[in-house]
Amino acid sequence: MHINWRTTVELPDYGNDHLCELFQRHLSEATDDDLLAAYLHWTEGRIALDCLGMADELTARFQSETESLNRLRIPLGSPYVGAYQSAKEDLRHAIDKALSTTETAFQKARATWVSLCAQTRHDLAGRYQHADETHPDRSAVALIGQLGEQNAGAERAVQNALARHRDEMHRLAILEEELATFLASDGSFSLQDVDTMNAYEFEHMVAALARRDGLNVLRSGGGSRDLGADVIAVTAGDLRVVFQCKHRHAGVGKVGSRDMQTLNGTARPEHQADIVIAVTNGTFTKPASDFARSHTIHLLGRTDLRSWATWGEHLLSVLGLTDAPLTTTAATPDCGPPYVQAS
């Protein structure tokens, strides 16, 4: 028995002489193996409790992050709704995955702690004399190390996800600021302003938007003999674009299939169009949409008009014809911010 009796650790005074005598007797009878086993057992329990506490703390923290995320509101009417939603779902997925890890770790650490408590009633020295490392008692404690690594990994994953989310929110905040500047410029036309235009003004706005996007406008307004081509322009890639403009008062009203049939009969045969577009501040009927789809006529209705006229998305991007021009090519420096598609 090797006990340093000059230790600063004092034997507890239990206020009972008989109990004190029992403690001293058991201490005097304890072997080195007994004392080491007791210390190892206590240490394993301490580590198990630490793992349990870490899992519990992380679970509470992750749940708090989830609550904060649920309170995060996506700006209404923003062109970046898809980007906001994607960032939110990515962070939610990372937190949910980490929560699953820490909740499982908590349950397993607790089960290990209970198992260690039960072992206290048995021969501790004999427990640590097992040479087989796969013994259930030993493998249960070894699991604590794995759980600790899993907890730490979950914490790192959430921290990285939060950093990515912060970076994305910062990026979107800059884009929102640039968009606000663009909305106040002459390059942006609100749907409210568009709705108050007459047909002539609407055609000239479409021509102005085409110029903003770098197209060479050959005709900026139609007439009684326009043969269905109100605006004609040429892209940088020498593609001829023919627009038929259908303005609807206050944005109310639909464009029907007869207009599509007329446009289809003249745009290519008469105007040699490579790209045919029907644009309105209203909407299109289903027969008109079906006809346009089957005859490769691009429809630019109220929703797409907002992306093009108000938010500054390039015409070809709105039409889904190219991924390249995601910024407006403006005649003046303040006529177009970088545009990020909603999804």
N, C-alpha and C positions, 0 to 999 in steps of 0.2 A: 504494500500500500504506500503510494507516494503522494502525500498531501502536504502542501506547503502551508503549515499552520500559521505562518506569519503573513498570510494573505490579508488583504483589506476587506474581504468578504466576510461578514459576520453571520453566525448562525442565528436564525430568527428566534425571537423570544415569544413563544406561543402562550405564555402565561399558564403553562401546565407542566409541572416538573416531570411527570410520567412521559408526556409526549416528547419533551426535550431529550429524555434518556433514550427513548426509542430511536430518535434521529441519530444520536451519537452512536448508539449500538450498531445501527444499520450502516452508518458511514465507516465505522471501524471494521466492519465485516466485508465492506465492498472491496473488490479487487480492482486492479488497473483496468481490466477488460470491462468490468461493470461501469466504472466511471466514464470510460471513453464511449461505451455504448450509449450511456445515458446522455452524454453530451452530443453525440451524433444524432440521436433520436430527437433531442430538443432542437438541434440545428435544422434537421429535415423539416420539423414542424414549423420552425420559423420561416424557412424558405417557402413552404407550402402556403403559409399565411400571407407572405409578401406577394406571392403570385396571385393569390385570391384577391388581395387588396388592389393589386394593379389592374386585374381584370375588371373588378368592380368600378374602380375609378375611371378606367377607359370607357367602359360601357356607359357610365353616367355622362362622360364628356361627349361621346359620340351621339348619345340621345339628345344632348343639348344642341349639338351642331345640326341635327336633323330638325329640331324645333326652329332653330334660326333659319334654316333653309326653307322650311314651310312658310315662314313669315315673309320671305323674299318675294316681292311682287314684280312681275315682268311689266315694263312700261307698255301701256295700251297705245295702239296705233303706231308702234315703232316698226320700221322695216327690218329690224334685227331680231324679231320675236323668235325666229327659229334658232338663232345663235344663243339667245338667252336660255331658251328651253333646253337646248342641247347641253349647255354648260351646267345647268341645274340638274339634269338627269345624270350626267357623268359624275357629279359630286355625290348625288344621292346613291348611285350604285356603289361608289367607293365606300361611303359610310355604312350602307347596309351590309356590305361584305365584311367590313371590319367589325361591325356589331355582332354578326354571326360568329366571328372568330372569338371575340372576347367573351360573349355569353357562353359559348361552349367551353372556353378555358376556365371560366368561373365555376361551372358545374363540375368539371374534371378536377380542378384544384380543391374544391370543397370535398369531393369524394375521397381524394387522397388524404386530406386533413382528417377526415372522419376515420379513415383506415389507420392512420398513424395514431390517433387517439385510442383506438381499440388495441393497438399493439402495446400500449403502455402497461396493459394488464398481464403481459406475457414476459418471458425471459428475453430481455433486450440483448444481453451478451450473446445468447444463442442466435438471435436474429442476424447479427452481424458476422457470424461465423460461417454463413452460407458462401461457399465458393462459387456457386452457380449464379451468374449475374442475371439470368432470366427468371430467377425466383420471383413470384408475384409481388412479394414485399419490396424487392429491390426495383423491379420494373415500374411499379407504381410511383416510386419516388423519382426515378429517372424521367418519368413523363413530365414532371414539374419543369425540368429544363427545357423540354420541347414547348411546353405551354408558355414559358417565359419568352422564348424566341418568337412564338406566334403572336403574343401580345405586342412585343416590340415591333414586329413586322406590320401588324395592323395599325399601330400608331404612326409608323413612318408612311404607310400607304395613305392614311387620311391627311397627314400633314402635306404630303406631296399633292394630293387632290385639292386641298384647300388653296395651296399656292397656285396651282393651275387655274382654279376658279377665280382667284383674285386677279391673276394676270388677264384672264378673259374679260372680267368685269371692267378692268382698267382699259383694255383695248376697246370695248364697246362704249365706254364712257367717252373716249376720245372721238369715236365715230359719231356718237350722238351729238357731241359738241360741233363737229364739222358739219353734220347734217343740219343742225339748227342754223348755222351760218349760211348754208346753201338755201335753206327754206326762205331765208330773208332776202335772198338775192333775186335778180331779174331772171335767172335761169330756171327758177322753180315756179310752177303754176299749180295752185291749189285747186282741188276739185270744186270747191265753192266758187272760185273765180271762173273756172271753166264752164260751170253750169249757167252762169249769167251771160256768157258770150252768145253771139249770133253765129250762124253757119259760116259766114265769111271770116269772122275772127277766129273761129275754131280751126278752119283750114290753115290760116296763117300761123296759128300757134303750132300746129303739127309741122309746118315747114320750118319754123324757128327751132323746134326741138330736134329735127333732123340735122339742121346746121350745127346745133350744139354738140351733137354726137359725131361731128366730123364728116357728114355726108354733103355731097355737092348737090344743092337743090336746083333743079332745072325748071320746075313749075311750082309756084307757091300758092296757087288757088285755082279752083275749077270754075266752070261756067256752064252755059247751056250746051256747049259743044265740046265738053271735056272728055266725052266718051268714057265716063266712069273713073277718070284719073284726076283727082283734085290736087294731089301733090305728087310730083315725080322727082326722085333723087337718085344719086349714084353713090355707092359705098366706096371706101378706099380700095376695095378689091374689085372695083369695076362691075359690081352687081347692080342692076337697074331695079329700083324699088318704086312700086306704084301704090299710092295710098288712096283709098276712098274714105272720105270723112262723113260721118253721120252724127250730127249734133242733135242732142235731145234736150229740150228745155227742162231746166232744173234736174237734169240727170235721170228723168223719168221717161221710160219708153224703151221698146226693143226694136232691134233691126231684124227684118225678116229674110226669108230665103230668096225672095224675088230680087232683092238688092244684091245678094251673093251671086245669083245667076247672071245678072247684068254685068257685074264686075268680072266674073269668070269669062264672059263672052268677049270682053274688050281688053282686059289688062295684058294678056300675053299676045293675042293676035294683032291688036292695034298699037300697043305701047311697048312690046317686046320686054315685058317685065320678067325679071328673074325671081323677084320676091313680090308677092301680092298681099297687101294688108288692108283690112277693113278696120277702121278705128272709130270708136264711139265713146261718149261719156255715159252712155246707157248700158244696155246689155243686148245679148243676141238670143233669138228664139232657138229652141232645140232643132227645128228643121234647118235653120240657117247654120247652126254649128255643125250639124251632120253634113250638109252640103259642102261647107267650107273644108271640113276634114277630108272629105273624099276627093276634093279638087285642089288640095294644097293651097288653100287661102288662109293666111294667118289672121286670127281675130284678136283685136286688142280692145277689150272691153274696159269697164270702169275700174276694176281692180288692177289690171295691168297698166291702165292709163295713170293711175296714182304712182305706180313704181317708176314709170317713164317720165311723166310730166312733173310730178311733185317731188319724188325722192331722188331723181337724177340717175336712175339705172339706165345703162346704154340700151338703145333700141334692140340691137341684135341679141343682147343678153335677155331682155324681156321676152323676146320671141323664141328663145332657146336655140338660136342658130349658132352660137359660138360661146365659148367660155372665156375668151380672151378679153373683150372690152368691158371690164367691170367698173371702169371709171369713165365719167363723161369727158369728152374732148371739147372744151368750151372755148368760145371766142374771147372771153375775158377771164382773168385769173379766178374770180369768185363764182364761177358758174357751175361748179360741180365737185362734191366731195367724193372720196373713195366710197364705193357702194359695196356692201356685203349682202349677198343674197340671204333670204330669211331661212333657208335650210340648205 
